[in-house]
Amino acid sequence: MRRTLLAIGIGVLGSMMLVPRGAGMEMYERLPFFVSSSYAVAWPAFILQTIFVCVGVAVLVNLRRPRT
C-alpha cells in the first residue's frame, strides 16, 4: 500500500511538470505548473492526464515478477 501511494505521489508530481496550457482541451504548450504563461491551465486535459498517469504507475508498481 505504501509503495502504491508513493508511486501515485511521484506520478502526480511528474504530471505537474508537464501541465497542458490552452483553452479547454486545446493545448498550445506544456510547461511546469509553477511557471507563469500567457495561456491558462487546461484543467480538463490536466485532470485526465493526471488520472491516466496515476492509474498507470499504480498498475506498474503492483505487477508481480514471476518467480523462477
VENHU-V280974 format. One record per pair of residues at least 24 apart in sequence whose C-alpha atoms are under 10 Angstrom apart, sorted by sequence separation. I is the first residue (numbers start at 1). J is the second residue. D is the distance in Angstrom with one decimal. If there is no record, write none. Layout:
i={I | I}
j={J | J}
d={D | D}
//
This chain:
i={19 | 20 | 21 | 20 | 21 | 19 | 20 | 19 | 20 | 18 | 19 | 20 | 16 | 19 | 15 | 18 | 19 | 15 | 16 | 15 | 16 | 15 | 14 | 15 | 12 | 13 | 15 | 12 | 15 | 11 | 12 | 14 | 15 | 11 | 12 | 14 | 11 | 12 | 8 | 11 | 12 | 8 | 10 | 11 | 10 | 11 | 8 | 9 | 11 | 12 | 7 | 8 | 11 | 7 | 8 | 10 | 11 | 7 | 8 | 9 | 5 | 7 | 8 | 4 | 7 | 8 | 6 | 7 | 5 | 6 | 7 | 4 | 5 | 7 | 8 | 4 | 7 | 3 | 4 | 6 | 7 | 4 | 5 | 1 | 4 | 3 | 4 | 3 | 1}
j={43 | 44 | 45 | 45 | 46 | 45 | 46 | 46 | 47 | 46 | 47 | 49 | 46 | 49 | 46 | 49 | 50 | 47 | 49 | 49 | 50 | 50 | 50 | 51 | 49 | 50 | 52 | 50 | 53 | 50 | 51 | 53 | 54 | 51 | 52 | 54 | 52 | 53 | 50 | 53 | 54 | 51 | 53 | 54 | 54 | 55 | 53 | 54 | 56 | 57 | 53 | 54 | 57 | 54 | 55 | 57 | 58 | 55 | 56 | 57 | 54 | 56 | 57 | 54 | 57 | 58 | 57 | 58 | 57 | 58 | 59 | 57 | 58 | 60 | 61 | 58 | 61 | 58 | 59 | 61 | 62 | 60 | 61 | 58 | 61 | 61 | 62 | 62 | 62}
d={8.9 | 9.4 | 8.9 | 6.7 | 8.7 | 8.6 | 6.1 | 6.1 | 9.9 | 8.8 | 9.6 | 8.9 | 8.4 | 8.7 | 8.0 | 9.4 | 9.3 | 9.4 | 9.6 | 7.0 | 8.1 | 5.7 | 8.8 | 9.3 | 9.4 | 9.2 | 9.6 | 6.1 | 7.1 | 7.6 | 8.5 | 8.5 | 8.9 | 9.3 | 10.0 | 9.9 | 9.5 | 7.3 | 9.6 | 5.9 | 6.7 | 9.6 | 9.7 | 5.7 | 8.8 | 9.1 | 8.0 | 8.1 | 8.7 | 9.8 | 10.0 | 5.1 | 6.7 | 7.9 | 7.8 | 8.8 | 8.9 | 9.9 | 8.9 | 9.6 | 9.4 | 9.7 | 6.4 | 9.5 | 6.1 | 6.3 | 9.8 | 6.5 | 9.7 | 9.3 | 9.8 | 8.0 | 7.9 | 9.1 | 9.4 | 5.6 | 7.1 | 8.8 | 8.6 | 9.7 | 10.0 | 9.2 | 9.8 | 9.9 | 6.4 | 7.3 | 7.2 | 8.5 | 9.4}
//
